[in-house]
C-alpha cells in the first residue's frame, strides 16, 4: 500500500486561483472558497463537485461555515465587511450582514446559530460583534 505522505486526495482549485478557506459539514461535505469568489462543495466519497455558487461574494472568500441548524445553508465571509448566508445547492442568497470595517476573523458556534466577528478600522482599534440568527 502506497502511503503518499498521508494525502488521501488532491483536488485542484480554480485555474490561477488561490484557496483561502475550507470547512466541513457534520455530514462530511467539504466547502472551499478563495480568489475566484465562488464556493465549491465537494462530496469526499466521490471527490466530485456537488455544487458551485459563483459570485456569492463581492471580493475574495476568506471564511466559510456550514449552518449548524440546516446544512443546506452556508455562511460566506468576504475580504471586505460582508457576511452572506445562502443555500449553496441553489446558489441563492438568504441574507447578508455588513459591518463598518473589514472583518479579520469569523467564527460560528457549533451547536447554535451564533457567530463572532472581529475587525479593525482606522477609527477604531478593534471591534468584536456577536450575532444570533433566528428563524
N, C-alpha and C positions, 0 to 999 in steps of 0.2 A: 504494500500500500504506500503510495507516494504522499508524503507529508505536505509538501508545497508551502512550508513555512507557516502553517496554521490558516492559510487563506482557503476559505470554502468556495467562494465565487467572486469573480471580479465583474463589476457592471460599469460600463463606460458612461460617463455623463455627457452633457451636450458637447458637440464639437467646438473646441476652442474655449469652452466654458469651465468655470470652477464651481465645485460643490462646496457650499458653506455650512449647510445644515442637514442633519439626518435625525430621524426619530422612528420609533417603532410603536405599533399599537399593541394592546393586550392580546389580540388575536394573531399577532405575528407579522402583520403588514409592515413594510418599510417605506418611509416617505423621505425624499431627498429634494433639496432646492438649492439654488445658487445664483450665479450671474445671469442666467437666462430668464429669470423672473417667472419660472414655472415650477410647479410641484409635480413630481412624478411618484406614483405609488406602485411599488413592486410587490409581487407575490413571491416570497422566498422558496416556496415549494416548486415553482416552475422557473423562477428567475426571469419572469417576463413582466412588462409594464401592464398594470391593470387599467391605469388612468393617467392622464396628463392634463393638469389645469394650467393652461398657458395664460400669462398676463394677470395672474391673481395678485401681483404686487407691482407697484409703480417702479420700484427700484429692486436691487438685488435682495434675495431672500437670505436672512441671517438667523432665523429661528423658526422651528416647526414644532407642533404638538397636536396629537390627536385629541379629540374631546373625550373626557372621562365618562360622560353620560351616553353619548351616541358617536360611535367610531366612524360614522359616515360624514362627520364634520371634522375639519382640521383648522387649527389656528396658524396663521402665517405672519411672521414678523419681517418687515422690510427694513432696509438700512436707514430709512427715514424715520418718521414718527407715527407710523400707522400699523395697527394690528388688524388683520382681516380674518374673519371666520366664514367658512363656507362648506358646501357639500362638494367633496373632491371628485366623486364619480360623475356628477352632473356639471362640474365646473361652474357652480352657481354661488355667488356671494350672498351670505345671510345678513351679515352686518360688519361694520368696521369701527374702530376706535382710533381717534387721532389725539396725540399729545401735543405739548407745546415745545418739545425739543426731541432730538434724536434719541432713540432707545439704545442703551448699551447692553441691556440684558433682558431676558424674558424667561419666566419660569411659571409653570402651571402645576397646581396641586393634583395629585394622582387620584384622590377619592372625591373631590368636589370640583365644581366649576369656578374656582378662584384662581386668579393669576396675579403675578407680581411683576411690575415693570420697573426698570432702573434706567435713568437717563441723566444727561448733563447738558447745560446750555451756557452761553456766555453770561447771562444774567444771574443764573442760579448755579451754585457749585455742584449740587447733586439733588436728585429727585427720586423718590420711590412712590409708586402708585399701586394700590391694591384694588382689584376689581372683582366683582362677582357676577356671573352670568346666571340669569334666571329665565325660566321658560315663559 
